[in-house]
């Protein structure tokens, strides 16, 4: 899963060597603390979530994205997304966190991590066909970024944390030009 000569993307494993986590700074205090306190490694080691890491050639953490199986109440899904009636709870892949070190932001690395999360979601949906899509909580400044991947806002109002709940259906993801069939097979 090489990105280029300088950085590479890797799925977290318990044997993974993650360096530079004490210096990691993405500009979000909660995410920085999460990485610095080794919570990313601890939770990924327990199998609580899937972690995809962006590392430099010296194995220093440059960024990461996490994903886990979750459920949404069907009322959270806009009515026009599915042409059929949904069960009361809808299985999704939730993306709880994505972060890129401040020094590498706005260089396409977040997009590369999103593409990896899309690949993971499509592979998971092959095994668990009940997965209906991807959900995430977007900070207001990132809503337009996620819309560029065809996510839709579930509500016009921010939640109690000041975030916007967004959703991308598995059908839309399968048809997306953001991840081609060739890339999915990788």
DRENKENU-530509 format. One line per 10 residues: number of its first residue (from 0); their letters; for each residue x, y, z of N, C-alpha, C. Coordinates in nm, 3 decimals. Example, Ala and Ser with C-alpha at 12.3 -4.5 7.8 and 13.67 -1.06 7.14 Angstrom:
0 = as = 1.319,-0.569,0.780,1.230,-0.450,0.780,1.320,-0.330,0.780 ~ 1.285,-0.225,0.708,1.367,-0.106,0.714,1.290,0.003,0.787
//
This chain:
0 = xxxxxxxxxx = 0.082,-0.120,0.000,0.000,0.000,0.000,0.086,0.126,0.000 ~ 0.188,0.131,-0.078,0.276,0.247,-0.079,0.205,0.371,-0.129 ~ 0.235,0.481,-0.064,0.181,0.610,-0.107,0.285,0.679,-0.194 ~ 0.407,0.688,-0.146,0.520,0.736,-0.224,0.647,0.698,-0.151 ~ 0.762,0.751,-0.193,0.889,0.714,-0.131,0.901,0.764,0.012 ~ 0.834,0.872,0.044,0.851,0.937,0.172,0.760,0.880,0.281 ~ 0.636,0.847,0.248,0.539,0.799,0.345,0.474,0.671,0.295 ~ 0.422,0.593,0.388,0.351,0.474,0.348,0.234,0.450,0.443 ~ 0.134,0.381,0.392,0.013,0.349,0.466,0.022,0.203,0.508 ~ -0.014,0.176,0.634,-0.006,0.041,0.685,-0.124,0.016,0.778
10 = xxxxxxxxxx = -0.176,-0.104,0.775,-0.279,-0.143,0.871,-0.210,-0.168,1.004 ~ -0.269,-0.120,1.110,-0.211,-0.140,1.243,-0.207,-0.289,1.275 ~ -0.098,-0.331,1.335,-0.088,-0.465,1.392,-0.018,-0.449,1.527 ~ -0.035,-0.549,1.613,0.026,-0.541,1.746,0.178,-0.531,1.737 ~ 0.235,-0.582,1.630,0.379,-0.575,1.613,0.425,-0.441,1.557 ~ 0.332,-0.358,1.518,0.366,-0.230,1.456,0.449,-0.144,1.550 ~ 0.553,-0.086,1.494,0.634,0.008,1.569,0.585,0.146,1.530 ~ 0.534,0.219,1.627,0.486,0.354,1.602,0.576,0.448,1.680 ~ 0.650,0.529,1.608,0.738,0.625,1.671,0.679,0.765,1.656 ~ 0.726,0.854,1.737,0.686,0.994,1.725,0.549,1.026,1.779
20 = xxxxxxxxxx = 0.485,0.929,1.848,0.350,0.957,1.896,0.349,1.065,2.004 ~ 0.458,1.082,2.077,0.464,1.184,2.183,0.475,1.324,2.123 ~ 0.521,1.332,1.998,0.534,1.462,1.931,0.418,1.490,1.835 ~ 0.329,1.393,1.817,0.220,1.408,1.721,0.134,1.529,1.756 ~ 0.108,1.613,1.657,0.026,1.732,1.679,-0.054,1.761,1.552 ~ -0.186,1.737,1.561,-0.273,1.762,1.446,-0.354,1.892,1.464 ~ -0.342,1.952,1.581,-0.416,2.075,1.607,-0.546,2.054,1.683 ~ -0.582,1.930,1.709,-0.701,1.899,1.788,-0.651,1.837,1.919 ~ -0.671,1.907,2.029,-0.616,1.864,2.158,-0.660,1.723,2.197 ~ -0.785,1.689,2.172,-0.835,1.557,2.210,-0.767,1.447,2.128
30 = xxxxxxxxxx = -0.751,1.467,1.997,-0.685,1.367,1.913,-0.536,1.357,1.946 ~ -0.473,1.472,1.970,-0.331,1.470,2.008,-0.311,1.392,2.138 ~ -0.395,1.416,2.235,-0.387,1.346,2.364,-0.411,1.196,2.345 ~ -0.508,1.163,2.260,-0.540,1.023,2.230,-0.416,0.948,2.179 ~ -0.343,1.011,2.089,-0.222,0.949,2.033,-0.109,0.949,2.136 ~ -0.086,1.062,2.199,0.026,1.073,2.294,0.011,0.981,2.414 ~ -0.111,0.954,2.457,-0.136,0.865,2.571,-0.142,0.717,2.530 ~ -0.105,0.687,2.405,-0.104,0.550,2.351,-0.242,0.486,2.343 ~ -0.348,0.563,2.347,-0.482,0.506,2.335,-0.507,0.447,2.197 ~ -0.451,0.508,2.094,-0.467,0.454,1.958,-0.412,0.311,1.953
40 = xxxxxxxxxx = -0.290,0.293,2.001,-0.229,0.160,1.999,-0.304,0.064,2.091 ~ -0.345,0.110,2.206,-0.414,0.024,2.304,-0.548,-0.025,2.248 ~ -0.629,0.065,2.194,-0.761,0.025,2.143,-0.750,-0.060,2.017 ~ -0.656,-0.026,1.930,-0.638,-0.105,1.809,-0.585,-0.244,1.843 ~ -0.502,-0.254,1.945,-0.449,-0.384,1.988,-0.558,-0.475,2.043 ~ -0.656,-0.416,2.107,-0.766,-0.494,2.166,-0.868,-0.537,2.062 ~ -0.855,-0.487,1.942,-0.952,-0.521,1.839,-1.078,-0.438,1.847 ~ -1.075,-0.330,1.926,-1.193,-0.244,1.938,-1.217,-0.161,1.813 ~ -1.111,-0.139,1.736,-1.127,-0.062,1.614,-1.017,-0.095,1.516 ~ -1.042,-0.064,1.391,-0.945,-0.080,1.283,-0.868,0.051,1.275
50 = xxxxxxxxxx = -0.737,0.043,1.276,-0.655,0.162,1.262,-0.567,0.149,1.139 ~ -0.567,0.252,1.059,-0.483,0.259,0.941,-0.389,0.376,0.965 ~ -0.259,0.349,0.954,-0.158,0.448,0.990,-0.086,0.500,0.867 ~ -0.047,0.626,0.874,0.041,0.687,0.775,0.173,0.713,0.847 ~ 0.279,0.645,0.800,0.409,0.653,0.864,0.513,0.708,0.767 ~ 0.617,0.770,0.822,0.727,0.812,0.735,0.829,0.699,0.727 ~ 0.939,0.721,0.657,1.037,0.615,0.635,1.106,0.570,0.764 ~ 1.094,0.650,0.871,1.153,0.613,1.001,1.045,0.561,1.097 ~ 0.927,0.527,1.045,0.814,0.475,1.122,0.754,0.577,1.219 ~ 0.776,0.704,1.194,0.712,0.809,1.274,0.568,0.827,1.227
60 = xxxxxxxxxx = 0.477,0.841,1.322,0.336,0.858,1.289,0.313,0.995,1.226 ~ 0.256,0.994,1.106,0.222,1.117,1.035,0.071,1.140,1.039 ~ -0.005,1.031,1.043,-0.151,1.043,1.047,-0.214,0.907,1.069 ~ -0.344,0.909,1.090,-0.417,0.784,1.110,-0.565,0.807,1.086 ~ -0.633,0.696,1.061,-0.778,0.695,1.053,-0.824,0.568,1.124 ~ -0.935,0.578,1.193,-0.990,0.461,1.262,-1.129,0.431,1.208 ~ -1.166,0.305,1.217,-1.298,0.262,1.172,-1.346,0.149,1.263 ~ -1.477,0.142,1.281,-1.535,0.034,1.360,-1.678,0.011,1.316 ~ -1.728,-0.108,1.343,-1.866,-0.138,1.313,-1.953,-0.070,1.419 ~ -2.061,-0.011,1.374,-2.153,0.059,1.463,-2.295,0.044,1.408
70 = xxxxxxxxxx = -2.390,0.095,1.481,-2.529,0.097,1.433,-2.586,0.237,1.448 ~ -2.667,0.273,1.353,-2.742,0.399,1.357,-2.890,0.367,1.361 ~ -2.963,0.447,1.431,-3.108,0.438,1.429,-3.153,0.474,1.288 ~ -3.248,0.400,1.233,-3.290,0.425,1.094,-3.340,0.567,1.073 ~ -3.388,0.633,1.179,-3.432,0.772,1.166,-3.316,0.867,1.136 ~ -3.193,0.821,1.161,-3.076,0.904,1.131,-3.042,0.906,0.982 ~ -3.096,0.810,0.908,-3.066,0.800,0.765,-3.172,0.877,0.686 ~ -3.130,0.972,0.601,-3.228,1.044,0.520,-3.316,0.949,0.438 ~ -3.443,0.980,0.429,-3.542,0.893,0.363,-3.511,0.863,0.217 ~ -3.447,0.955,0.147,-3.428,0.938,0.003,-3.304,0.856,-0.034
80 = xxxxxxxxxx = -3.232,0.802,0.063,-3.110,0.729,0.032,-3.138,0.586,-0.012 ~ -3.228,0.518,0.056,-3.257,0.379,0.022,-3.399,0.366,-0.031 ~ -3.419,0.288,-0.139,-3.552,0.271,-0.197,-3.635,0.165,-0.125 ~ -3.590,0.120,-0.012,-3.659,0.016,0.063,-3.664,0.054,0.211 ~ -3.746,-0.017,0.284,-3.760,0.008,0.427,-3.641,-0.051,0.501 ~ -3.586,0.029,0.589,-3.471,-0.015,0.668,-3.516,-0.078,0.800 ~ -3.433,-0.166,0.855,-3.464,-0.218,0.988,-3.448,-0.106,1.091 ~ -3.494,-0.125,1.213,-3.485,-0.019,1.315,-3.342,0.031,1.339 ~ -3.245,-0.060,1.333,-3.105,-0.022,1.350,-3.030,-0.061,1.223 ~ -2.944,0.029,1.176,-2.872,0.010,1.051,-2.724,-0.007,1.082
90 = xxxxxxxxxx = -2.663,-0.114,1.031,-2.521,-0.140,1.052,-2.439,-0.053,0.958 ~ -2.338,0.013,1.014,-2.250,0.100,0.937,-2.106,0.081,0.984 ~ -2.016,0.127,0.904,-1.877,0.145,0.948,-1.869,0.291,0.992 ~ -1.831,0.311,1.115,-1.815,0.447,1.167,-1.668,0.484,1.161 ~ -1.642,0.606,1.121,-1.506,0.659,1.123,-1.500,0.757,1.240 ~ -1.453,0.709,1.357,-1.450,0.797,1.473,-1.341,0.903,1.467 ~ -1.226,0.871,1.404,-1.115,0.965,1.406,-1.034,0.961,1.278 ~ -0.992,1.079,1.236,-0.893,1.092,1.130,-0.808,1.213,1.169 ~ -0.678,1.197,1.158,-0.589,1.306,1.195,-0.460,1.298,1.115 ~ -0.410,1.413,1.077,-0.283,1.427,1.007,-0.201,1.529,1.085
100 = xxxxxxxxxx = -0.074,1.499,1.105,0.014,1.593,1.174,0.011,1.729,1.104 ~ 0.015,1.836,1.184,0.007,1.972,1.130,0.106,1.997,1.016 ~ 0.223,1.940,1.025,0.326,1.966,0.924,0.295,1.902,0.790 ~ 0.199,1.812,0.786,0.167,1.739,0.661,0.022,1.760,0.615 ~ -0.050,1.850,0.681,-0.188,1.875,0.642,-0.195,1.949,0.508 ~ -0.308,1.933,0.441,-0.336,1.998,0.312,-0.242,1.950,0.200 ~ -0.197,1.824,0.212,-0.109,1.766,0.111,-0.169,1.639,0.050 ~ -0.296,1.609,0.081,-0.362,1.493,0.024,-0.354,1.367,0.108 ~ -0.289,1.372,0.224,-0.274,1.252,0.306,-0.405,1.212,0.372 ~ -0.487,1.307,0.410,-0.619,1.274,0.466,-0.704,1.203,0.362
110 = xxxxxxxxxx = -0.695,1.247,0.239,-0.768,1.183,0.130,-0.718,1.041,0.109 ~ -0.589,1.021,0.117,-0.534,0.886,0.103,-0.585,0.795,0.214 ~ -0.592,0.846,0.337,-0.645,0.766,0.448,-0.794,0.738,0.430 ~ -0.869,0.835,0.379,-1.012,0.812,0.352,-1.028,0.702,0.248 ~ -0.947,0.703,0.146,-0.956,0.599,0.043,-0.928,0.462,0.103 ~ -0.833,0.454,0.195,-0.806,0.327,0.263,-0.926,0.283,0.346 ~ -0.991,0.378,0.413,-1.111,0.345,0.491,-1.223,0.299,0.399 ~ -1.233,0.357,0.281,-1.333,0.313,0.184,-1.305,0.169,0.140 ~ -1.179,0.138,0.114,-1.142,0.001,0.075,-1.179,-0.097,0.186 ~ -1.148,-0.059,0.309,-1.180,-0.144,0.424,-1.332,-0.165,0.433
120 = xxxxxxxxxx = -1.408,-0.060,0.416,-1.554,-0.068,0.423,-1.609,-0.160,0.315 ~ -1.561,-0.146,0.194,-1.609,-0.231,0.086,-1.573,-0.377,0.109 ~ -1.454,-0.401,0.162,-1.414,-0.540,0.193,-1.501,-0.595,0.306 ~ -1.528,-0.514,0.408,-1.613,-0.557,0.520,-1.754,-0.586,0.471 ~ -1.805,-0.505,0.378,-1.940,-0.523,0.326,-1.953,-0.651,0.243 ~ -1.841,-0.698,0.189,-1.843,-0.826,0.118,-1.867,-0.940,0.215 ~ -1.815,-0.927,0.336,-1.828,-1.030,0.439,-1.957,-1.012,0.518 ~ -1.991,-0.888,0.546,-2.112,-0.854,0.623,-2.204,-0.769,0.535 ~ -2.287,-0.831,0.455,-2.370,-0.756,0.360,-2.471,-0.662,0.425 ~ -2.490,-0.671,0.557,-2.582,-0.579,0.625,-2.524,-0.440,0.643
130 = xxxxxxxxxx = -2.396,-0.420,0.614,-2.337,-0.287,0.626,-2.399,-0.198,0.519 ~ -2.462,-0.092,0.562,-2.534,-0.003,0.471,-2.457,0.122,0.431 ~ -2.344,0.149,0.500,-2.268,0.267,0.464,-2.166,0.304,0.568 ~ -2.121,0.428,0.559,-2.022,0.484,0.650,-2.083,0.605,0.718 ~ -2.058,0.618,0.849,-2.100,0.738,0.920,-1.979,0.802,0.986 ~ -1.987,0.931,1.005,-1.883,1.003,1.076,-1.940,1.133,1.130 ~ -1.873,1.186,1.231,-1.908,1.316,1.288,-1.805,1.416,1.237 ~ -1.850,1.512,1.158,-1.759,1.610,1.098,-1.761,1.740,1.176 ~ -1.642,1.794,1.200,-1.637,1.929,1.255,-1.687,2.021,1.145 ~ -1.748,2.134,1.179,-1.807,2.221,1.077,-1.713,2.258,0.963
140 = xxxxxxxxxx = -1.587,2.280,0.994,-1.491,2.317,0.889,-1.462,2.204,0.790 ~ -1.497,2.080,0.826,-1.467,1.966,0.740,-1.588,1.914,0.662 ~ -1.705,1.972,0.683,-1.826,1.923,0.617,-1.811,1.924,0.465 ~ -1.762,2.031,0.408,-1.748,2.039,0.263,-1.646,1.937,0.211 ~ -1.542,1.913,0.288,-1.444,1.811,0.251,-1.511,1.676,0.239 ~ -1.591,1.637,0.339,-1.659,1.507,0.334,-1.765,1.503,0.225 ~ -1.829,1.614,0.198,-1.925,1.618,0.087,-1.856,1.589,-0.046 ~ -1.727,1.623,-0.056,-1.654,1.594,-0.181,-1.640,1.444,-0.204 ~ -1.660,1.364,-0.100,-1.660,1.217,-0.111,-1.802,1.163,-0.123 ~ -1.900,1.250,-0.136,-2.041,1.215,-0.151,-2.111,1.183,-0.019
150 = xxxxxxxxxx = -2.051,1.217,0.094,-2.122,1.207,0.221,-2.234,1.310,0.220 ~ -2.344,1.278,0.288,-2.454,1.373,0.302,-2.471,1.404,0.451 ~ -2.509,1.525,0.479,-2.538,1.564,0.617,-2.670,1.502,0.657 ~ -2.673,1.444,0.773,-2.795,1.380,0.821,-2.891,1.483,0.879 ~ -2.837,1.592,0.929,-2.919,1.697,0.989,-2.858,1.831,0.952 ~ -2.939,1.934,0.960,-2.887,2.069,0.939,-2.831,2.129,1.066 ~ -2.847,2.057,1.176,-2.804,2.108,1.306,-2.685,2.028,1.358 ~ -2.599,2.097,1.431,-2.485,2.032,1.492,-2.529,1.953,1.614 ~ -2.456,1.845,1.645,-2.489,1.767,1.763,-2.437,1.836,1.890 ~ -2.453,1.771,2.004,-2.415,1.831,2.131,-2.264,1.857,2.142
160 = xxxxxxxxxx = -2.183,1.794,2.058,-2.038,1.817,2.057,-1.997,1.921,1.952 ~ -2.096,1.975,1.881,-2.066,2.074,1.778,-2.026,2.013,1.645 ~ -2.059,1.886,1.624,-2.026,1.817,1.500,-2.150,1.790,1.415 ~ -2.126,1.762,1.289,-2.232,1.730,1.195,-2.225,1.581,1.162 ~ -2.333,1.506,1.190,-2.338,1.364,1.156,-2.358,1.353,1.005 ~ -2.270,1.272,0.942,-2.274,1.256,0.798,-2.278,1.108,0.764 ~ -2.329,1.077,0.643,-2.350,0.939,0.601,-2.317,0.924,0.453 ~ -2.258,0.809,0.419,-2.231,0.772,0.281,-2.280,0.629,0.264 ~ -2.376,0.609,0.174,-2.431,0.474,0.155,-2.331,0.385,0.084 ~ -2.341,0.256,0.111,-2.251,0.159,0.048,-2.272,0.158,-0.103
170 = xxxxxxxxxx = -2.397,0.178,-0.148,-2.423,0.183,-0.292,-2.354,0.301,-0.357 ~ -2.359,0.416,-0.292,-2.291,0.534,-0.345,-2.141,0.511,-0.347 ~ -2.089,0.450,-0.241,-1.946,0.422,-0.236,-1.905,0.328,-0.348 ~ -1.984,0.226,-0.374,-1.952,0.131,-0.481,-1.951,0.199,-0.618 ~ -2.034,0.300,-0.636,-2.042,0.370,-0.764,-1.946,0.488,-0.774 ~ -1.881,0.520,-0.664,-1.797,0.639,-0.656,-1.677,0.631,-0.749 ~ -1.642,0.743,-0.804,-1.520,0.752,-0.884,-1.399,0.773,-0.793 ~ -1.421,0.791,-0.663,-1.312,0.813,-0.569,-1.233,0.685,-0.541 ~ -1.296,0.569,-0.557,-1.232,0.439,-0.535,-1.271,0.350,-0.652 ~ -1.176,0.316,-0.735,-1.206,0.233,-0.852,-1.201,0.085,-0.815
180 = xxxxxx = -1.259,0.004,-0.901,-1.262,-0.142,-0.876,-1.119,-0.196,-0.866 ~ -1.028,-0.144,-0.945,-0.888,-0.188,-0.940,-0.830,-0.160,-0.802 ~ -0.858,-0.040,-0.747,-0.804,-0.005,-0.616,-0.864,-0.090,-0.505 ~ -0.990,-0.128,-0.519,-1.057,-0.208,-0.417,-0.989,-0.344,-0.406 ~ -0.947,-0.400,-0.518,-0.886,-0.532,-0.519,-0.748,-0.534,-0.453 ~ -0.687,-0.419,-0.432,-0.553,-0.411,-0.373,-0.550,-0.466,-0.234
//
